[in-house]
C-alpha cells in the first residue's frame, strides 16, 4: 500500500504520517513542492527515530507520480460523494491526500472524480480532519479489509 501526500505543508503531520507508514509497512510518497525541508527538526521530531526507516519516494510533480503510480489511485477529500469505507482496497493502492490548506488540487479531483472518497463528519463546524488523522483512518480501514479482520 502507498500513502501519497500532494504538496504537504506541515512537517509535524508528515512526520506523524511517516511514523504511521513505518508501523504499517506502507510506502510514503511525497509530491513536490513541500512546505518544509526534509531536514526540518519538526519533521524529525514528529517522526521520532523512525524517520530513517520510512520507505520514502519523492516526486517532482503530480504528473511525474501519476505516470509511474505503482497501483490504483484513490483520492481522499472532504465532501467527496463516496465514503472511504465503500472501497474494496487492494495491496498496491495509492491513497492520495491533498495538503493541509488547499486539499487536493482541482485538476487531480477532476481527473479522479470517480475515485474520490470522504471520511464522514457529523459536525458542520469542522471543515476537515487533521491530515495525519485522516491518513490513519483510511490506512487502518484498508488494513482491516486486507487482513480479513
Protein Blocks (a to p, Z undefined) as FASTA:
>chain_A
ZZddehiablklmmmmmmmmmmnopacddddddfbdfkbmklmmmnmmmlmmpccdddfb
fklmmmmocbdcddddehiabdfklpccdfkbccddddfknopafklmmmmmmmcccddd
fbfkbfbdcfklmmmmmmmmmmmmmnoZZ
